[in-house]
Amino acid sequence: GITELLNQAEQRERNLREELAAARNASENTGPPRVPQGFFKRGSMASMASVEPAPMPAPIGSANIFDNIIMLTDSYKVTHHLQYPPNTQTVYSYFECRGGRFEDVCFFGLQYYLKKYLVGPVVTSEKISIAERFFRDHFSHPQWGYDKKLFNKAGWEYIMKEHGGNLPVVIRSVPEGTVVPFKNVLFTLENTDPKCFWLTNYLETLLVQVWYPTTVCTQSREQKKIIAKYLRETGSEKSVSDGSYKFKLHDFGFRGVSSVESSAIGGAGHLVNFLGSDTMSALMLSREFYRCDCAAFSIPASEHSTMTSWGREREVDAMKNMLEAYPTGIVACVSDSYDIFNACENLWGGQLKEKIENRDGCLVVRPDSGELPGTILQVLDKLGSKFNCEKTSSGHKLLPSCIRVIQGDGIDIDSLETILKAMQEAGWAADNLSFGSGGALLQKLHRDTEKCAFKCSYARIDEKDVNVCKDPITDPEKRSKLGRLTLECNDGIWTTVTEGKGDPDKDRLVEVFRDGKLVVDDSLMNIRK
């Protein structure tokens, strides 16, 4: 019965994996491996044991496993070319933030996806063949087999032959770095060849991922606003006016995200607003995709392994080593390996105080545990009892320039403001403290943080213009926009004009991609402006 068939399928899968492994090993001397007998041709489970060999044009598990635009979509979209009305010529869709936590959205990240995945001849016969074989497996059924009409092979071959493998679509977007209120269009996408009407929403899956860098960038900007507010209110306006406050929120997020790519694109979103980061992948992406030689800066800093390896009894020697190994400049030292309060009062503020004061630079003390904001206030009080503080214009205490504090544990947008407010009320200037944020900066968010969505709003069918939308009675907030859209700004008020009624001369959406070519290649420096 079914159980027996499933057992046979599992055994066959194990056998095929063993054959693939052997083929990969053999390919080192004989060239690309071939797929084992019957790997792709299934038809039904009962026929799995006896099928014809199927060659594979590229090895599975190669470094370019995701370099196939045909497969970078949701499975069900592969079948959608059969679902549009007859004689559909154009499908026009748009991306927006329908709402969310932050009203002002800072758009960022589209250029990365365009450059990495869409520019150039991305459709080839080899990629079509790879996709066809995968879909034959993926959509097969033990009873009904595989319907080859599900995969639009002819459509992709048309793109390859008639457009040289370039995607016949045009994308218009608001310039990256622009701050727009939510519920406004951020970019539009439509096909430029009537025979490729199905391509517009095929690309939705990939391009909607712009939600991530945009949301990171938006939340990072909100945190910058909070930091600036408390700096001004506690007499540290100079940090805002000279731009040094852009080092007040450091990216510690590389290890806290789901992938290297996430760290890179999310980290780059943060760097629209700030200049400090330990997420190297974000700097690499900014250089490669946003023409920025060095997008952020960092400093020497310790971790618990470098401090605790000295042992508890030699903690002061470990601290002294940090000051001597880096005799000038800024250096940060994690100080809660054992007793953060003793470290502040008796080690930094006692045995090493003179060395800190005479050093040409700044020591940044890092507590890395404890209740917030209480631990920060106690650390400041301990240091303030040993180092001579000055008063800012608002009357708040400021440690001497040779010593500061950074809090990198438990920091998100809410705890950041809680800490700064508590410091203000306790008489401490915001300029005493910097922040590091990891998972909360790059990972503690999702697509619904700003309710990002991509919807079709217009189609041309049988030579007629059709304005379309979704309008579910169960959730009016999900009602989508109608028709062709323009994004206009009059007297500082942003408006999305629908149904093709906008003024093209006032449209803030600009063409950034057309038919496989990048039209706008912006720099991070320009985006930051």
N, C-alpha and C positions, 0 to 999 in steps of 0.2 A: 504494500500500500504506500501511502504518502511517506510514512516513516522510513520505509526501505529506500524510497527514491531520494529522500533528504540525506540519508546516510551515504548513499552512493555518490551524491553530489559533493558532500563534504570530503569523502575520500579522494574523489577526482580532483577537487581543489587542492588538496595537500600534494597530490602527485604532480599537478601542474606547477605548483610553486617550486617543488624540487627540481623539475625540469627547467624552469626559468632560471633558477639559481645556477644550475649547471651550464645553461646557455650563456649566462652573463660571464661566467668564469672562462668559458671557451672563447668568448668574443674578444678577449684580450689579444689572441693570436689570429683569429679567423675573421674578425670584423663583427658588425652588428649582429646580435642574436636574433633568432627566429622564434616566433611564438610556438610553444608546443602544440602538438596535434589537438585540434578541437577546442582551442582556448576561446575562440570567438563564435564559432558556429554552434548554436545550441538547439534551436527549434523547440525541443521539449526535453524534459529531464530524462525520459526513457531513451532518447537517442544520443545522450551525451557520451556514451562509451565508444561510439563508432562514427566519427566525423572526419571531414577532410582537413588537411593541414592548412593553416592560414598564416602567411608571412606577415611580419610586423615591420613597418617602414622605419620605426625608430625604437630604440630600447626603452622598455618600461623602467622608470626609476632614474632616468637621465637627469642631468642638472637642470634641464629646461622643461621639466615635467609640467609646469604651469604656463608654458609659452605657447598656448593654443587658445586664441580668442573664442573659437567655436565651442569650447568646453567650459569657458569661464562664465557660466550662467546657471540659473536654477534648472533642474532637469525638465520641469514641465514646460519651460519656454521653448525647448527644442521642438515641441509639438504645436506651437501657437500659429505657425504659418498657415495651418489648415482652418483656423478659427475666425479670421477676419472676414468681413462681408466680401462678396464677389466684387471685383473691379476696384478694390482699395488701391489707392495710388500714394497716399501720404499718411503717415502717422507722426503726430507732433506731441511730444510729452515734455513735462517740466519737473523740476526738483524744487522743493521748498521745505522750510521748517514750519509745520502747521501750528506750532505752539511750543510749550515746554517751560523749563525752569527760568531761562534767561530770555528776556524780551529782545535784546539786541544780539544779533547773530553776526559773528565775524567769519566770513566765508574764506575757506582755505583748503587746498589739497587737490583740486581738480587737475591742475597741471601735471602733478606727479602721475596720476592714473592715465592721462592722455599720453605722456611721453613713454611711460613704461609699457603700456598695453595696446594703445590704439594707433600710434604714429607709424606710417610706413606700410609696406606690403605684408600685412599680418595674416593673410589667408593664402595658404599654399596647398598644392595637391597632397603633399605629405600630411599636413594637418587635417585635411578633410578625410583622408583615409584613416588616420588614427581615430578621429572622432567617430567615424562611421562604425568602426570595429567596437569601440567602447559602447556606443549607443545600441548596437546589435545585442550586446550582452545585457546592458542596463535595462532595456525595455522588453526583454524577452520574458515569456510567461510559460510555465510548465504545460499549460493546456492549449493556449492559443498561439504560442510561438512568438515571432517577431514580425511586425508590420513595417516594412521598409519605408512606407510613406511618412512615418513619424519624423524621420530626419530629412531636413530640407537640403539634401545633397546638391540638387540642381541649383538652388539659390546660392549656395556657397561657391559652386563652380562658376556660376555667372559672375560673381564678384571677382573671382580670381582671373577669369578670362577678359571680362569687359572693363574692369577697374584695376587690373594689375595686382590684385590682392589688397588694394586700399579700400577702406570702409567708406561707402558712399553716404555719409551723414554730415550734418553741420551742427555744431554746438555753439551756443551763444551763452555767455555767463557774465555775471557781475564781476568786475575785477577782483582778484583775490586780495584779501586784506580789507575789503569794504565792509563796513558795519551797517547792517540793514535790519530793521525790525522783523521779527518772525511773522509768518503768514504772508510773505512776499516771495515771488519767484526768484530763484538764485541762478538757475541755468535752464536752458531749453535744448531739446535734441529732436531732430527730424531727419528723415532720409532725403537724399538728393536725387535718387534714381527711383522712379515709380515702381520698378520691379522689385525693389528692396524695402517696401513698406514694412515688412515683418522685422527688419533689423533694428528699428528704433528701440522697441521695448525688450528685444533680445539682450541689449546692452545695459538694461536697467540694473541687473544684479551687481555688475562690476562697478558702475558709476555711482550707485547709491552709497557705496562705501565711503564716498566723500563725507558722509555724515560724521565719520570718526575724526579726521583731522579738523573738520569745522567745529565739532563739539569740544574737542580738546582746546582749540584756539579760543573759542568763545568763553569757556570756563576759565582759562588762564587769564584772559583779558579782564574778567570780572574780579579775579583775585588781585590783579594789578591795580584796579580801581580801589579796592579795599585797602591795600597797602598804602597807596598814595593818600587816601583820606586820613588815615591815622598818622602818617608822617606829617602832614600839614597841621593836624590838630594838636600834635605834641611838639611843635616847634622845630620840626626837621624838614622844613620846606626845601632847603638846599638840595637834599637828596633827590627830590622830585625835579627841581629845575635843572640840575646838572646831569640828570639821567642815571645817576648811580643806583636809583631804586630798581632799575631793571635787572639788578643782580640780587634782589631780595627774595626771589623764589627760584630755587635751584632744582633742576630736574634730576631726581634720583630714580626714575621709573623704569630703566632698561630691564631689570630683573623682574619687575612686577607686572609685565604685560604678557600677552599670549604668544607673541612671536617676534622675531627680529624685525619683520616688516612693520608690525604694529608699533614697535618702539621707535622706528625711524620716522614714519609719517606722523604719528602722534607727537613725538618729540619735536619734530619740525613745526608742528602747529603751535606748540608752546613758545618756540623761538620767534614767532611773529611778535610776541609781547615782551620777552625777557632775553637776557644775554648770558645767563649762567646755565650750564648743563653738564652732567656727567654721562649722558646718553650719547655715546660716540656715533651710533648708527644715525641719529638725527643730523649730526654734522655731515656725515657722509652723504646722506640724501640731499641735504641743502646744497652741497657742493655740486652734486651730479645733476639734480633736477631743478635747482633754483639759483644757479650761478653765484653762489656765495662761498668764497674761499674759506672763511672761518666764521661760522654762524654763532659760535658761543665760546665761552672761556671757562676754565676751571683752575683749581689750586691744589697743591699737595694737601693730603688729608689722611688721617689714620683710620683704621678699622679695629674692631675688637681683637682680631688675631694678632695684629702687630703690637698691640698694647699688652694683652694678657700673656703673650709668650714670654714676657719679662718676669712674670710672676707677681703675686700680690705684694710681696715684700719689696719689690723693686719698681713699684708703680711710678714713683717719682723719677726714677732713672729713665723709664720709658718716656715720660713727659719731657724731661730735660733733653733727651735725645731728639725729640721732635723740634725743639727750639734750636738745637745745634746743627742738626742735619739740614735745616732750612733757616739759615741765619738772617735772611732778609725776606721781605714780602709777606703775603698773607698765608697762614697755615692753619688748618683746622684739626682739632684733636678730640676724638670721642673720649669722654671723661667719666662715664658712668659704669665702668667695668666692675667697680666694687662699691664705692660710696661717692656719689656725685657731689654731695654737699661738703664732705671732707676735702675732696679734690679742689673745689672752688675756694674754700676758706683757708685751708692749711697747706695745700700743695701749690696751686696756681697763685693763690693770694698770700702765701707764706714763703715756703722755701724757694720758689721760683719767681717770686714777684719782681725782684730787682732785675733778673734776667729778661723778663717780659718787658719791663719799662725801658730797659736800655737797648732792646732789640729794634732794628730798623724794619718795622713792619707791624703786623697785627696778628695776634693769636685769636682764633675763633674757637670758643669752648662749645663742645657739642654734648648736651645731655641726650640720651637715646632711650629713655624709659620714664615711667612715672605718670602720675595723674596730671592732666592738663586742665586749666592753665597753672595749677598750683606749683608744679615742679619748676616751671620757668620763672615764676615770681620768686621762689626761694633761691634759685641759682643767681638771679640778678641781685637779690638782697645780700647773699653771701659775698659775691664779687664786689658789690657796692660798699660793703663794710671794710674792704681791704684796699680798694683802689679809689683814688680821689675823683669823684664825679663832678661834673659841671651842670649848670642849669640851662635849659634851652629857653627860647623866648617865651614859651608858654609855661615855664616853671617846672618842666619835667626833668628828671635826672637822666644824665647821659654819661656812660662810662668813658674813660679816657680812650683816645684813638688806638691805643696799643692792644685793646682787648674788646671783643664782642662775643655774641652768642648766636648759635644756629640751632634751630629745632627741626629735626628731620623725622621724628617718630610721630605717627598719628596725625599727620597734617593733611587736611582736606580744606575745602573752601569754608566750611562751617567752623572747624576748630581754629583755623587761621584767624578768623575775625574774633572768635571768642578770646583767644590769647591777646590779640592787640587791644581789645576793649578792656580786658583785665589789667593789662600793663598801664594803659592810660589812667584808669581809675586808681591804680596803686602808685601813680606818680612817676612812671617810667616812660621815657621817650621811645617811640617805635623804632628809632634808628639804632637802638641797642641790639636788635634782633633781625636775623635773616631766617628764611625757611628753606627746608628741603622737602620735596614731596615726590612720592614714588607711585605706588599703585593707584592712589586717589587722583593723581594728576592725569595719568594716562589710561587708567583701567576702570575707575569707579564711575562709569558713565555708559550709556548705551544709546541705541538709535532713537529711543523714545524720550531721552533727556530733552531733546529739542523737537521730538515728534517729526523726524525727517521722512519725507515721502516723495515718490516719483509717480506721476499720473499722466495719462493721456488726456489732452484737453481739446484736440482738434484732429480731424481726419479729412482727407479728400477722397471721396468714394464716387466712382462713376461720373467723374467731372463735376461733382458737387461738393461745396464746402459744408462740413458737418461739425458743429460745436458739440463736444461730448463731455460728460462728467459722471462721477459717481455721487450718489446722494442717498446714503443709507438712512432709513428712518430710525434705526437703532443707535446711531451715533452721528448727529448733525455736524459735529466738529470735523468729521472726515469727508464732508462735502468738498469735492475738488473744484478747481477753477475751470471756466468755460473758454474755449476758443484760443486764438493766438494771443500772446501776452506781451506787454511791454512793462518795464520797470522804470517808473518816473519819479523824480524828486523835485518838488516845488516848494520853495521856501523852507527847506529842511524836512519836509514831510514826504516820506516814501510811500508810493502807491503802486500796486500792480493793477494795470488796466487790462480788462479781459475782453473777450469776444471780438478781438481785432480792432477795437475802438481807440487804441492808444495812438500817440503821436510818435512816429519813428524817429523824428529829430530829437525827441526828449528821452529816448530809450537809453537806459544805462547798461543794458546788456550788450556786450560786444562779442563779435565772432572770434572764437579762440581755436576752432578746429574745423577743417573742411576737407572731405575726401582724402583722408589719410595724412593730411599735412597740418602741422601746428602753426596757427596763424599768429598767436601771441606767445612769446617766450619771456615771461616776467622774471624778475630777480627778487630774492628775499629782501634785499635792501629797499627796493621800491615798494614791495608789499607792506613793509613795516611802516612806511610813511602814512 
